[in-house]
């Protein structure tokens, strides 16, 4: 059998960097640095913390999706690498810039969406009596749940998941759906190679 595994390179960070560009949000360069040096960064962090590279990949995705910098047992990063390593991770200058850039892009996208509620196709605010965020796939995330405003990390995840889903739809277009056998959140497995121009 001739199966091919297609992975969208640095999918999550690349998407968010491009979305930041669309909104004209100026970041501190950490996304670009990671996209261009991911292997080196993952290897260095894994060595520094003495953990498996897969854990570092999970930590970097957790940061993007809004995990807290705060060291505590409930934090996703602390769960992945422990308190001692989480403290050590927080001392890394690149990780500090990554947290700052993630916070900036999240805050600015939410702020722009609140000001221009239906202007941008990546994220809109709709609804009259019960308002909700609508992503590019027209999925809803209500602004308030149990009387509390939805946390920012969920809004960012809602935007990103909509874009990932849309990208996979595009991959399935032009008759490729017969060739693609399994969809993965940031790629797919196909029966043979795909013609990139089709």
Residue frames as a rotation matrix with the C-alpha (Angstrom) as fourth column:
UNK 1
0.574 0.819 0.000 0.00
0.819 -0.574 0.000 0.00
0.000 0.000 -1.000 0.00
UNK 2
-0.459 -0.726 0.512 1.18
0.759 -0.620 -0.200 3.50
0.463 0.297 0.835 -0.87
UNK 3
0.658 0.711 -0.248 -0.05
0.725 -0.509 0.464 5.77
0.203 -0.485 -0.851 1.96
UNK 4
-0.407 -0.747 0.526 1.31
0.528 -0.662 -0.532 9.27
0.746 0.061 0.663 2.49
UNK 5
0.239 0.387 -0.891 1.11
0.953 -0.269 0.139 11.30
-0.186 -0.882 -0.433 5.70
UNK 6
-0.155 -0.210 0.965 0.68
0.502 -0.859 -0.106 15.03
0.851 0.468 0.238 5.02
UNK 7
0.093 0.092 -0.991 1.35
0.964 -0.259 0.066 17.37
-0.251 -0.961 -0.113 7.92
UNK 8
0.697 0.136 0.704 0.65
0.356 -0.918 -0.175 21.10
0.622 0.373 -0.689 7.71
UNK 9
-0.210 -0.944 -0.256 3.99
0.738 0.019 -0.675 22.46
0.641 -0.331 0.692 8.91
UNK 10
-0.927 -0.187 -0.327 3.75
0.372 -0.579 -0.725 24.34
-0.054 -0.793 0.606 12.23
UNK 11
-0.352 0.868 0.351 0.02
0.718 0.010 0.696 24.46
0.600 0.497 -0.626 11.59
UNK 12
0.444 0.666 -0.600 -1.17
0.896 -0.307 0.321 26.22
0.029 -0.680 -0.733 14.74
UNK 13
-0.036 -0.544 -0.839 1.56
0.486 -0.743 0.461 28.86
-0.873 -0.391 0.291 14.94
UNK 14
-0.894 -0.277 0.352 1.49
0.429 -0.301 0.852 29.50
-0.130 0.913 0.388 11.19
UNK 15
-0.065 0.954 0.292 -2.28
0.844 -0.103 0.526 30.01
0.532 0.280 -0.799 11.25
UNK 16
0.570 0.350 -0.743 -2.13
0.765 -0.556 0.325 32.40
-0.299 -0.754 -0.585 14.19
UNK 17
-0.441 -0.779 -0.446 0.78
0.435 -0.620 0.653 34.35
-0.785 0.094 0.612 12.69
UNK 18
-0.822 0.168 0.543 -1.17
0.506 -0.219 0.834 34.79
0.259 0.961 0.095 9.44
UNK 19
0.285 0.952 -0.108 -4.31
0.873 -0.211 0.439 35.79
0.396 -0.219 -0.892 11.33
UNK 20
0.217 -0.302 -0.928 -2.25
0.647 -0.667 0.369 38.37
-0.731 -0.681 0.050 13.26
UNK 21
-0.828 -0.557 0.068 -1.02
0.387 -0.480 0.788 39.72
-0.406 0.678 0.613 9.92
UNK 22
-0.356 0.794 0.493 -4.58
0.755 -0.067 0.653 39.97
0.551 0.604 -0.576 8.63
UNK 23
0.657 0.644 -0.392 -5.56
0.743 -0.461 0.486 42.04
0.132 -0.610 -0.781 11.69
UNK 24
0.331 -0.650 0.684 -2.34
0.086 -0.701 -0.708 44.08
0.940 0.293 -0.177 11.37
UNK 25
0.986 -0.052 0.158 -1.18
-0.160 -0.024 0.987 43.03
-0.048 -0.998 -0.032 14.85
UNK 26
0.291 -0.955 -0.064 2.55
-0.532 -0.105 -0.840 43.58
0.795 0.279 -0.539 15.35
UNK 27
0.984 0.039 -0.172 4.08
0.100 0.684 0.723 40.77
0.146 -0.728 0.669 17.36
UNK 28
0.623 -0.771 0.134 7.48
-0.639 -0.402 0.656 40.44
-0.451 -0.494 -0.743 19.02
UNK 29
0.073 -0.629 -0.774 8.81
-0.951 0.190 -0.244 37.85
0.300 0.754 -0.585 16.58
UNK 30
-0.429 -0.297 0.853 8.44
-0.683 0.724 -0.091 34.67
-0.591 -0.622 -0.513 18.66
UNK 31
0.578 0.690 0.436 5.97
-0.186 0.631 -0.753 32.99
-0.795 0.354 0.493 16.27
UNK 32
0.824 -0.319 -0.467 8.21
-0.519 -0.098 -0.849 33.64
0.225 0.943 -0.246 13.28
UNK 33
-0.190 -0.952 0.240 11.27
-0.973 0.150 -0.176 32.45
0.132 -0.267 -0.955 15.20
UNK 34
-0.163 0.197 0.967 9.50
-0.472 0.845 -0.252 29.24
-0.866 -0.497 -0.045 16.23
UNK 35
0.837 0.547 0.017 8.17
-0.219 0.362 -0.906 28.54
-0.502 0.755 0.423 12.71
UNK 36
0.691 -0.615 -0.380 11.69
-0.548 -0.102 -0.830 28.87
0.472 0.782 -0.408 11.28
UNK 37
-0.399 -0.914 0.076 13.55
-0.684 0.242 -0.688 27.06
0.611 -0.327 -0.721 14.09
UNK 38
0.541 0.776 0.323 11.08
-0.774 0.309 0.553 24.56
0.329 -0.550 0.768 15.55
UNK 39
0.686 -0.300 -0.663 13.42
0.250 0.953 -0.172 21.55
0.683 -0.048 0.728 15.61
UNK 40
-0.405 -0.904 0.135 16.22
0.252 -0.252 -0.934 23.49
0.879 -0.344 0.330 17.32
UNK 41
-0.322 0.351 0.879 13.86
-0.784 -0.619 -0.040 25.07
0.530 -0.702 0.475 19.87
UNK 42
0.746 0.662 -0.072 12.18
-0.532 0.657 0.533 21.76
0.400 -0.360 0.843 20.73
UNK 43
0.431 -0.670 -0.605 15.53
0.441 0.741 -0.507 19.98
0.788 -0.048 0.614 21.05
UNK 44
-0.557 -0.689 0.464 17.06
-0.020 -0.547 -0.837 22.69
0.830 -0.476 0.291 23.26
UNK 45
-0.057 0.621 0.781 14.04
-0.915 -0.346 0.208 22.84
0.400 -0.703 0.588 25.55
UNK 46
0.832 0.343 -0.436 13.84
-0.214 0.923 0.319 19.05
0.512 -0.172 0.841 25.81
UNK 47
0.032 -0.918 -0.396 17.55
0.508 0.356 -0.784 18.94
0.861 -0.176 0.478 26.76
UNK 48
-0.568 -0.251 0.784 17.25
-0.360 -0.781 -0.511 21.85
0.740 -0.572 0.353 29.21
UNK 49
0.078 0.728 0.681 14.27
-0.985 -0.048 0.165 20.29
0.153 -0.684 0.713 31.00
UNK 50
-0.872 -0.473 0.128 15.37
-0.481 0.875 -0.045 16.67
-0.090 -0.101 -0.991 30.49
UNK 51
-0.026 0.917 0.398 12.01
-0.244 0.380 -0.892 15.67
-0.969 -0.121 0.214 29.01
UNK 52
-0.305 0.017 0.952 10.85
0.750 0.620 0.230 13.99
-0.587 0.784 -0.202 25.81
UNK 53
-0.992 -0.106 -0.067 10.45
0.036 -0.751 0.659 16.19
-0.121 0.651 0.749 22.71
UNK 54
-0.430 0.902 0.049 6.78
0.558 0.223 0.799 15.10
0.710 0.371 -0.599 22.45
UNK 55
0.145 0.446 -0.883 6.15
0.969 -0.245 0.036 16.76
-0.200 -0.861 -0.468 25.83
UNK 56
-0.640 -0.440 -0.630 7.81
0.301 -0.898 0.321 19.94
-0.707 0.016 0.707 24.58
UNK 57
-0.889 0.385 0.247 5.58
0.188 -0.183 0.965 19.89
0.417 0.905 0.090 21.49
UNK 58
-0.008 0.935 -0.355 2.54
0.849 0.194 0.491 19.53
0.528 -0.298 -0.796 23.76
UNK 59
-0.096 -0.114 -0.989 3.76
0.786 -0.618 -0.005 22.39
-0.611 -0.778 0.149 25.96
UNK 60
-0.921 -0.322 -0.218 4.23
0.125 -0.777 0.618 24.69
-0.368 0.542 0.756 22.94
UNK 61
-0.576 0.800 0.170 0.73
0.347 0.051 0.937 23.90
0.740 0.598 -0.306 21.67
UNK 62
0.108 0.606 -0.788 -0.67
0.987 0.031 0.160 24.43
0.121 -0.795 -0.595 25.18
UNK 63
-0.545 -0.371 -0.752 0.96
0.485 -0.871 0.079 27.88
-0.684 -0.321 0.655 25.28
UNK 64
-0.977 0.174 0.122 -0.58
0.027 -0.468 0.883 28.80
0.211 0.867 0.452 21.94
UNK 65
-0.255 0.957 -0.142 -4.01
0.401 0.238 0.885 27.66
0.880 0.169 -0.444 23.09
UNK 66
0.231 0.411 0.882 -3.86
-0.359 -0.806 0.470 29.81
0.904 -0.425 -0.039 26.22
UNK 67
0.439 -0.129 -0.889 -2.26
0.724 0.637 0.265 27.73
0.532 -0.760 0.373 28.97
UNK 68
0.983 -0.003 0.181 -1.23
-0.113 -0.794 0.597 29.78
0.142 -0.608 -0.781 31.98
UNK 69
0.110 -0.992 0.054 2.35
-0.230 -0.078 -0.970 30.73
0.967 0.095 -0.237 32.78
UNK 70
0.150 0.038 0.988 1.48
-0.965 -0.211 0.154 30.35
0.215 -0.977 0.005 36.45
UNK 71
-0.649 -0.451 -0.612 2.99
-0.282 0.890 -0.357 27.25
0.706 -0.060 -0.705 38.05
UNK 72
-0.313 0.592 0.743 0.18
-0.884 0.105 -0.456 25.31
-0.348 -0.799 0.491 39.74
UNK 73
-0.723 -0.047 0.689 -1.08
-0.051 0.999 0.015 21.75
-0.689 -0.024 -0.725 39.74
UNK 74
0.267 0.938 0.220 -4.20
0.294 0.138 -0.946 22.64
-0.918 0.317 -0.240 37.69
UNK 75
0.281 -0.228 -0.932 -2.17
-0.750 -0.659 -0.065 24.24
-0.599 0.717 -0.356 34.88
UNK 76
0.986 0.167 -0.028 -1.81
-0.141 0.714 -0.686 22.17
-0.094 0.680 0.727 31.73
UNK 77
0.393 -0.912 -0.116 1.92
-0.457 -0.084 -0.885 22.91
0.798 0.401 -0.450 31.46
UNK 78
-0.213 -0.435 0.875 2.56
-0.977 0.105 -0.186 21.95
-0.011 -0.894 -0.447 35.09
UNK 79
0.608 0.517 0.602 0.66
-0.498 0.839 -0.217 18.70
-0.618 -0.168 0.768 34.49
UNK 80
0.942 -0.224 -0.250 2.84
-0.136 0.428 -0.893 17.94
0.308 0.875 0.373 31.47
UNK 81
0.225 -0.971 -0.075 6.31
0.113 0.103 -0.988 18.68
0.968 0.214 0.133 32.88
UNK 82
0.225 -0.108 -0.968 5.93
0.941 0.282 0.187 19.21
0.253 -0.953 0.165 36.66
UNK 83
0.931 0.251 -0.266 6.38
0.339 -0.866 0.368 22.28
-0.138 -0.432 -0.891 38.84
UNK 84
0.210 -0.940 -0.268 10.19
0.250 -0.214 0.945 22.38
-0.945 -0.265 0.190 38.82
UNK 85
-0.538 -0.418 0.732 10.39
0.770 0.110 0.628 22.19
-0.343 0.902 0.263 35.02
UNK 86
0.446 0.750 0.489 7.55
0.851 -0.524 0.026 24.67
0.276 0.405 -0.872 34.59
UNK 87
0.795 -0.234 -0.560 9.51
0.168 -0.802 0.574 27.21
-0.583 -0.550 -0.598 36.68
UNK 88
-0.261 -0.956 0.132 12.62
0.318 0.044 0.947 26.50
-0.912 0.289 0.293 34.60
UNK 89
-0.206 0.297 0.933 10.61
0.979 0.079 0.191 26.87
-0.017 0.952 -0.306 31.38
UNK 90
0.786 0.616 -0.051 9.30
0.617 -0.786 0.036 30.27
-0.018 -0.059 -0.998 32.48
UNK 91
0.394 -0.731 -0.557 12.89
0.097 -0.570 0.816 31.52
-0.914 -0.375 -0.154 32.79
UNK 92
-0.311 -0.511 0.801 13.57
0.821 0.280 0.497 30.89
-0.478 0.813 0.333 29.10
UNK 93
-0.620 0.019 -0.784 13.61
-0.142 -0.986 0.089 34.21
-0.772 0.167 0.614 27.12
UNK 94
-0.925 0.299 -0.232 12.00
-0.202 0.128 0.971 32.65
0.320 0.945 -0.058 24.04
UNK 95
-0.462 0.782 -0.418 9.16
0.812 0.562 0.154 31.16
0.356 -0.269 -0.895 26.10
UNK 96
-0.382 0.279 -0.881 8.63
0.535 -0.710 -0.457 34.55
-0.753 -0.646 0.122 27.79
UNK 97
-0.799 0.052 -0.599 8.29
-0.452 -0.710 0.540 36.22
-0.397 0.703 0.590 24.35
UNK 98
-0.839 0.499 -0.216 5.97
0.181 0.631 0.754 33.42
0.512 0.594 -0.620 23.19
UNK 99
-0.332 0.720 -0.609 3.61
0.925 0.124 -0.358 33.99
-0.183 -0.683 -0.707 26.14
UNK 100
-0.447 0.103 -0.889 3.65
0.110 -0.979 -0.169 37.75
-0.888 -0.174 0.426 25.49
UNK 101
-0.898 0.087 -0.430 2.95
-0.438 -0.243 0.865 37.39
-0.029 0.966 0.257 21.76
UNK 102
-0.690 0.681 -0.245 0.16
0.563 0.718 0.409 34.88
0.455 0.144 -0.879 22.40
UNK 103
-0.252 0.586 -0.770 -1.46
0.795 -0.328 -0.510 37.21
-0.552 -0.740 -0.383 24.95
UNK 104
-0.623 -0.046 -0.781 -1.14
-0.207 -0.953 0.221 40.21
-0.755 0.299 0.584 22.61
UNK 105
-0.921 0.280 -0.271 -2.66
-0.239 0.144 0.960 38.51
0.308 0.949 -0.065 19.57
UNK 106
-0.514 0.766 -0.385 -5.49
0.816 0.576 0.057 37.05
0.265 -0.285 -0.921 21.67
UNK 107
-0.269 0.388 -0.881 -6.33
0.605 -0.644 -0.468 40.36
-0.749 -0.659 -0.061 23.37
UNK 108
-0.705 -0.062 -0.707 -6.17
-0.358 -0.829 0.430 42.39
-0.612 0.556 0.562 20.16
UNK 109
-0.886 0.445 -0.129 -8.29
0.097 0.450 0.888 39.97
0.453 0.774 -0.442 18.10
UNK 110
-0.297 0.806 -0.512 -10.96
0.955 0.255 -0.151 39.97
0.009 -0.534 -0.845 20.82
UNK 111
-0.342 0.106 -0.934 -10.81
0.314 -0.924 -0.220 43.76
-0.886 -0.369 0.283 21.11
UNK 112
-0.905 -0.019 -0.426 -11.10
-0.379 -0.420 0.825 44.25
-0.194 0.907 0.373 17.32
UNK 113
-0.730 0.663 -0.166 -13.99
0.451 0.650 0.612 41.76
0.514 0.372 -0.773 17.17
UNK 114
-0.231 0.649 -0.725 -15.82
0.885 -0.170 -0.434 43.59
-0.405 -0.741 -0.535 19.96
UNK 115
-0.435 -0.006 -0.900 -15.43
-0.085 -0.995 0.048 46.89
-0.896 0.098 0.432 18.08
UNK 116
-0.405 0.231 -0.885 -16.18
-0.914 -0.146 0.380 45.56
-0.041 0.962 0.270 14.59
UNK 117
-0.165 0.350 0.922 -18.55
-0.614 0.695 -0.374 42.71
-0.772 -0.628 0.101 15.42
UNK 118
0.589 0.472 0.656 -19.39
0.161 0.727 -0.668 41.43
-0.792 0.499 0.352 11.94
UNK 119
0.621 -0.364 -0.695 -16.56
-0.724 -0.605 -0.330 42.81
-0.300 0.708 -0.639 9.79
UNK 120
-0.327 -0.922 -0.209 -13.97
-0.945 0.314 0.092 40.01
-0.019 0.227 -0.974 9.93
UNK 121
0.390 0.584 -0.712 -14.65
-0.692 0.696 0.191 36.49
0.607 0.418 0.676 8.66
UNK 122
-0.518 -0.645 -0.562 -12.29
-0.082 0.691 -0.718 34.72
0.851 -0.326 -0.411 11.10
UNK 123
-0.641 0.310 -0.702 -14.34
0.767 0.255 -0.589 35.72
-0.003 -0.916 -0.401 14.14
UNK 124
-0.498 0.584 0.641 -17.61
-0.083 -0.768 0.635 37.63
0.863 0.263 0.431 14.49
UNK 125
-0.915 0.398 -0.071 -20.01
0.113 0.083 -0.990 38.50
-0.388 -0.914 -0.121 17.28
UNK 126
-0.641 0.766 -0.044 -23.63
-0.147 -0.066 0.987 37.74
0.753 0.639 0.155 16.48
UNK 127
-0.322 0.652 -0.687 -26.94
0.845 0.525 0.102 37.42
0.427 -0.548 -0.720 18.28
UNK 128
-0.128 0.382 0.915 -29.31
-0.139 -0.920 0.365 39.92
0.982 -0.081 0.171 19.83
UNK 129
0.737 0.483 0.473 -30.55
-0.517 -0.048 0.855 38.52
0.436 -0.874 0.214 23.12
UNK 130
0.739 -0.560 0.375 -27.77
0.020 0.575 0.818 35.98
-0.673 -0.597 0.436 23.60
UNK 131
0.643 -0.541 -0.541 -24.57
-0.765 -0.432 -0.477 37.03
0.024 0.721 -0.692 21.86
UNK 132
0.710 -0.449 0.543 -22.01
0.239 0.879 0.413 34.54
-0.662 -0.164 0.731 20.62
UNK 133
-0.182 -0.828 -0.531 -18.69
-0.684 -0.281 0.673 34.36
-0.706 0.486 -0.515 18.81
UNK 134
0.869 0.416 0.269 -19.00
-0.068 0.639 -0.767 32.82
-0.491 0.648 0.583 15.36
UNK 135
-0.178 -0.983 0.051 -15.91
-0.121 0.074 0.990 31.31
-0.977 0.170 -0.132 13.73
UNK 136
-0.573 -0.151 -0.806 -15.24
-0.766 -0.252 0.592 30.81
-0.292 0.956 0.029 10.01
UNK 137
-0.936 0.252 -0.246 -17.22
0.134 0.901 0.412 27.50
0.326 0.353 -0.877 10.14
UNK 138
-0.246 0.876 0.414 -20.27
-0.481 -0.481 0.733 29.31
0.841 -0.019 0.540 11.56
UNK 139
-0.061 0.152 -0.986 -19.88
0.708 0.703 0.064 27.51
0.703 -0.695 -0.151 14.90
UNK 140
0.508 0.404 0.761 -21.07
-0.187 -0.811 0.555 29.33
0.841 -0.424 -0.336 18.02
UNK 141
-0.406 -0.495 -0.768 -19.33
0.783 0.244 -0.571 30.09
0.471 -0.834 0.289 21.30
UNK 142
0.614 0.773 0.158 -21.53
0.568 -0.572 0.592 32.10
0.548 -0.274 -0.790 23.64
UNK 143
-0.028 -0.630 0.776 -20.01
-0.155 -0.764 -0.626 35.24
0.987 -0.138 -0.077 25.18
UNK 144
-0.325 0.002 0.946 -21.38
-0.933 -0.166 -0.320 34.31
0.157 -0.986 0.056 28.61
UNK 145
-0.115 0.282 -0.953 -21.72
0.031 0.959 0.280 30.93
0.993 0.002 -0.119 30.27
UNK 146
0.179 0.308 -0.934 -23.41
0.902 0.329 0.281 30.65
0.394 -0.893 -0.219 33.68
UNK 147
0.932 0.321 -0.167 -23.32
0.360 -0.868 0.342 34.45
-0.035 -0.379 -0.925 33.99
UNK 148
0.294 -0.903 -0.314 -19.55
0.059 -0.310 0.949 34.66
-0.954 -0.298 -0.038 33.41
UNK 149
0.608 -0.173 -0.775 -17.77
-0.765 -0.388 -0.514 35.95
-0.212 0.905 -0.368 30.32
UNK 150
0.963 -0.261 0.066 -16.12
0.268 0.913 -0.307 33.13
0.020 0.314 0.949 28.37
UNK 151
0.420 -0.879 -0.226 -12.37
0.107 -0.200 0.974 32.96
-0.901 -0.433 0.010 28.96
UNK 152
0.392 -0.309 -0.867 -10.08
-0.792 -0.593 -0.147 34.33
-0.468 0.744 -0.477 26.27
UNK 153
-0.667 -0.724 0.172 -8.30
-0.539 0.630 0.559 31.04
-0.514 0.280 -0.811 25.65
UNK 154
-0.248 0.663 0.706 -11.61
0.475 0.719 -0.508 29.46
-0.845 0.209 -0.493 24.59
UNK 155
0.705 0.471 -0.529 -12.24
-0.157 -0.625 -0.765 32.30
-0.691 0.623 -0.367 22.14
UNK 156
-0.060 -0.829 -0.555 -8.80
-0.922 -0.166 0.349 31.83
-0.382 0.533 -0.755 20.58
UNK 157
-0.751 -0.188 0.633 -9.29
-0.082 0.978 0.193 28.06
-0.655 0.093 -0.749 20.37
UNK 158
0.253 0.941 0.226 -12.71
0.337 0.133 -0.932 28.62
-0.907 0.312 -0.283 18.74
UNK 159
0.605 -0.116 -0.788 -11.10
-0.645 -0.653 -0.398 30.80
-0.468 0.749 -0.470 16.05
UNK 160
-0.408 -0.895 -0.179 -8.20
-0.856 0.306 0.417 28.38
-0.319 0.323 -0.891 15.42
UNK 161
-0.567 0.238 0.788 -10.33
0.116 0.971 -0.210 25.23
-0.815 -0.028 -0.578 15.34
UNK 162
0.580 0.802 -0.143 -12.61
0.035 -0.200 -0.979 26.85
-0.814 0.563 -0.144 12.78
UNK 163
0.403 -0.522 -0.752 -9.64
-0.884 -0.435 -0.173 27.65
-0.237 0.734 -0.636 10.55
UNK 164
-0.665 -0.646 0.375 -8.13
-0.552 0.763 0.336 24.17
-0.503 0.017 -0.864 10.91
UNK 165
-0.117 0.735 0.668 -11.46
0.305 0.666 -0.680 22.64
-0.945 0.124 -0.302 9.92
UNK 166
0.753 0.386 -0.532 -11.75
-0.294 -0.527 -0.798 24.98
-0.588 0.757 -0.283 6.93
UNK 167
-0.095 -0.888 -0.450 -8.21
-0.952 -0.051 0.301 24.07
-0.290 0.457 -0.841 5.79
UNK 168
-0.708 -0.134 0.693 -9.03
-0.098 0.991 0.092 20.36
-0.699 -0.003 -0.715 5.87
UNK 169
0.399 0.902 0.164 -12.17
0.217 0.081 -0.973 21.06
-0.891 0.424 -0.164 3.83
UNK 170
0.547 -0.286 -0.787 -10.01
-0.763 -0.557 -0.328 22.76
-0.345 0.779 -0.523 1.20
UNK 171
-0.575 -0.805 0.146 -7.71
-0.702 0.577 0.416 19.72
-0.420 0.137 -0.897 1.18
UNK 172
-0.424 0.500 0.755 -10.75
0.267 0.866 -0.423 17.54
-0.865 0.022 -0.501 0.45
UNK 173
0.447 0.656 -0.608 -11.88
-0.350 -0.498 -0.794 19.68
-0.824 0.567 0.007 -2.48
UNK 174
0.099 -0.352 -0.931 -11.23
-0.989 -0.137 -0.053 19.06
-0.109 0.926 -0.362 -6.19
UNK 175
0.658 0.305 -0.688 -11.99
-0.496 0.863 -0.092 15.35
0.566 0.402 0.720 -5.96
UNK 176
-0.427 -0.904 -0.001 -9.28
-0.558 0.264 -0.786 14.65
0.711 -0.336 -0.618 -3.41
UNK 177
0.041 0.512 0.858 -11.89
-0.992 0.125 -0.027 13.28
-0.121 -0.850 0.513 -0.99
UNK 178
0.910 0.290 -0.296 -11.62
-0.352 0.917 -0.185 9.85
0.217 0.273 0.937 -2.68
UNK 179
0.259 -0.916 -0.305 -7.85
0.095 0.338 -0.936 9.80
0.961 0.214 0.175 -2.14
UNK 180
-0.505 -0.416 0.757 -7.72
-0.655 -0.387 -0.649 11.14
0.563 -0.823 -0.077 1.43
UNK 181
-0.182 0.363 -0.914 -8.33
0.243 0.917 0.316 8.30
0.953 -0.164 -0.255 3.87
UNK 182
0.222 0.187 -0.957 -7.88
0.968 0.073 0.239 9.82
0.115 -0.980 -0.165 7.35
UNK 183
0.395 -0.066 0.916 -8.15
0.034 -0.996 -0.087 13.43
0.918 0.066 -0.391 8.55
UNK 184
-0.062 -0.473 -0.879 -5.87
0.986 0.107 -0.127 14.53
0.154 -0.875 0.460 11.39
UNK 185
0.596 0.457 -0.661 -6.23
0.628 -0.777 0.029 17.89
-0.500 -0.432 -0.750 13.15
UNK 186
0.383 -0.488 -0.784 -3.23
-0.448 -0.841 0.305 19.36
-0.808 0.235 -0.540 11.31
UNK 187
-0.611 -0.569 -0.550 -3.01
-0.753 0.205 0.625 17.11
-0.243 0.796 -0.554 8.25
UNK 188
0.584 0.809 0.059 -4.24
-0.724 0.553 -0.412 13.92
-0.366 0.198 0.909 6.63
UNK 189
-0.478 -0.636 0.606 -3.24
-0.194 0.749 0.633 10.51
-0.856 0.185 -0.482 5.26
UNK 190
0.328 0.568 -0.755 -3.79
-0.861 -0.150 -0.486 9.84
-0.389 0.810 0.439 1.57
UNK 191
0.525 -0.086 0.847 -3.70
0.301 0.949 -0.091 6.87
-0.796 0.303 0.524 -0.73
UNK 192
0.162 -0.584 0.795 -0.71
0.981 0.012 -0.192 7.91
0.103 0.812 0.575 -2.84
UNK 193
-0.728 -0.497 -0.472 0.72
0.534 -0.843 0.065 11.37
-0.430 -0.205 0.879 -3.45
UNK 194
0.437 0.889 -0.139 -1.51
0.647 -0.418 -0.638 14.32
-0.625 0.189 -0.758 -4.26
UNK 195
-0.180 -0.389 0.904 -1.11
0.883 -0.469 -0.026 16.68
0.434 0.793 0.427 -7.17
UNK 196
-0.490 -0.096 -0.866 -0.46
0.691 -0.648 -0.319 20.03
-0.531 -0.755 0.384 -5.47
UNK 197
-0.981 0.067 -0.182 -1.89
-0.158 -0.820 0.550 21.97
-0.113 0.568 0.815 -8.43
UNK 198
-0.566 0.819 -0.098 -5.28
0.352 0.347 0.869 20.26
0.745 0.458 -0.485 -8.48
